[in-house]
């Protein structure tokens, strides 16, 4: 009698467990594919150079094509893998320093962006870019903000300047170089852009001529200053410029250039 009772009790527990498993599986399938849990909105904040529509499109692509653990759809707010999406968006858009994605009960993704700090503008003949502190290209400047030298047959004409809307008060460097050289140039340009106006130099743009190894600071008044950006004594070159402007040159309208690249010697014409 006791054995039969135990067998009936064990059989009831087994049936109950099986029923619970079936219910959980059914619930899981229902949650996965129910439109009740579908993401309905993506809110982007903190962007400046990267288009919010581009970010939304990238997220939508992941939601439509990927599954979590090869099973769970990413358009579902419950199963959406926010950390993986943050990494993917950060890798896709180089201008982004940080990406944070939060899921809300309102079935919304809130995407907060922090972009890399832009410190200069690089103009490379037919293209222009915002540069980061290390000289890395953060994002391209759109065609609408570029000024070109007439027209060229079959290719884009050389860029002559950047329109005011895109300058963002950043120093502009005309150069055709990469890697460590660009990083060193950006450091020199940032320092000079900060120091030269203190000495009454009306900066317009910088140009690096690799053949001569000179960094030219062009002024809006038409004259230029030649620096050696590879020199560890760039601060001394600025001091020499201040001295020659205050003691030697009385009328800047007569000056074509001032050359500071040679130690203990200053040339001007």
N, C-alpha and C positions, 0 to 999 in steps of 0.2 A: 504493500500500500504506500509506504514512504517512498520507495523507488519510483513508483508511478507518479506520485505527486511531484518529485524532483524533476522527472522527465517532462511533465506538463509545464512546470515553471520555467525550465530551460528552453522548451519550445516556444513559450510565450515571449521570453526575452529575445530570442533569436528573431521571431517575427516582428517584434517591436523595433529592434535594431535595424532590421532590413527596411522596415517602413520609414524609419527616420532617415536612413541613407538615401532612399528614393526621394523623400521630400527635400532633403538638402541638395541633391543633384538637380532636381527640378527647379528649386529655388535659385541655385547658381546659374542654371541655363537661362532662367527667366530674367535674372538680374543682368547677365551679360548682354542679352540682346533686346532688352526692353527699352523702348524709346524714352521711357520715363527718366532714365539715367544718362541720356545722350547729352554731350556738351553742346550748349546752345550759343555760347558767346566767348570771344577771346578779347580781353582788354589789354592794350599795350601802353606802357608809360615809360618815360625817360629817354626816348629816342630823339636823335637830332639829325644824324646823317643817314642812318639806316631807315628805310621805309617801313612803317608799321604794317603795311599791306604785305610786304615781302616776308616779314616775320610770321604773320598770320598764315600766309600760303605755305610756309615751311612746316608750321605746326599742323596745319590741316592735312598736308601730305603724309606726315607721320601718323596722324590719327586714322587716316584711310587705309594705309598700307601695312602697318605694323600691328603685332599682337604681343602682349606681355606673356612670357613663358610659353610662347607659341600657341596660346589658347585665348587669352582675354583681349577683346578689342580695345584699341586705344581711344576710340571715340566715346567710351564709357567713362564718366567722371570718377567712378569708384576705382577702376583698374588703370587709369591713365598714369603712366610712369613719368612723373614730373622731373625727377633727377636726370633720367636719361635724356629727356627733351631739353633740359637746361644745357647739358654737355653738347648735344647736337647743334643747338642754335649758336652757342658760343664758338664752336669750331667752324660753323658755316659763315659767320659774319665776323671778320677780323677786327672790326671797329669796336666790338663789345668787350669790355673788361669784366663784366659780371652780369649773369642772368639768373633771376629768381622767378619761379613759377609756383603760384598757389592755386589750389582747387577750392571752390566755394560750394556751399549747399545750394546755391542758385544755379548750379551746373555751368559755372563760368570759370575760365582760366584767367588769372590775373598775372600778367607778365611784366616784371619790373626790370628795366635795362639800365646799366651804367656803362657808358661808352668810355673808351680810352681818352685821355686828355690829348687834345691837339695842340702842338707847340709850333708848327711851321707849315708852310705850303711848299711842296716841291714841284717845279715845272720841268718836265723832261721833253723838250721839243714839241711833241704833239699831244702829250697827256699831262695832267696835273693831279696831285694827290695831297691829302692831309697827312702829316707825319706825326708819329708818336714820339715820346721822349728818346727812345732808342734809335730813331731814324726809320722805324718800320712804317710801311704804307698802311694807313688805317682805312681810307676810302677814297675813291676817285671823285674828282670835282666834275659835275655835270657840264655838258657842252654849252648849256644856256649861260653859264657863268665864265666862259673862256673868251678871251679876245685874241683873234688870230690875224696874222699878217697877210691880208688879201686872200687869194685862193691858190691852191696848188693842184696840178693835174694828176689825177689818179690817187693822190694821197692827201691826208689832212695837212693843212697849212700850219706853219710853226706858231706856237702860242706866244703872244707878245705881252700879255697881261691877264690879270684876274679881276673880274668885276667886283665892285665894292660889296655887294650883297654876300659874296662868298669869302671875302678876305678875313672876316672875323677878327680884325686887328692883329693878325698873325704875320710874322716876317715871311717874305716870299724869297725862295731860293731857286734860281735857274741853274740847273746842273744835270749832267748825264753820268751818274756814277752810282755805285751800289755798295752794300756791305758795310765794313768798318769805316770806310771813308765817309759815307753818308752820315753815320752816327757821330763822327768827329765834327763834320761840317755843321750838323744840327746843333751840337753843343756850342760851337763857335758863333753861329748865327744868333742863337738865343742870347748869349752873353753880349754880343755887339748890339743887338736890337734893344737891349735894356740900357746899355751904357752910352752909346753914341748920342742919343737925343739929349742927354744931360750936358753935353758939350756943344749943343747948338747945331748938330748935324741933322739936317732934314732927310731922313732915310726914305728911299723909294723901294728898293729891292736889292737882293744880293745875287751875285753871279759867281760861280766857281769855274775857273779855267784850268782844267787838269794839266794841260801841256806846260803851263807856266807855274802851276802850283799856287795860284793866287786866288784869294777870295776878295771880290770887288764889292764894296758897299757903294751903290749908286745913290745919289741924292736927287731930290726933286728939283734942286737948283741947277742941275746939269753937270756938276763935278763929281768925282769919284775918289774913293780911298782904297788902296790896295793893302791887304793884310796877308800874312802867312798863317793860315789856319792850323798848320801842323806844328807851329811853334808853341812851346810851353810858356812863352812870354807874351801871350796875347794881351794880357793886362798891361804890360809895359808898352806895347804898341799903342794901346788906347791912351795911355799917359803921354806918350810922345806926340800923338795927334793933338791932344789938348794943349800941349806946350807950344807946338808950331802954330796952332790957330790963334793962340793968345799973344804970342810974341813975334812971330815972323810974318804971317800973312795978314795984311790989313784989309784987303779987298778980295773977298771970295769970288766976286764976279769975274775976276781975271784968272782964276784957277781952273785947270783942266783935270788934274789928278794930284793926289798925294800918295807916295809910295813908302810904306812903313816896313817892308819885308826884310830890310837889311839892318843888322844889329849896329847900333851907334851911328847910323846914317839915315837921313830922311831926304827923300828926293821929291820935288814937286815941280809942276810945270803950269 
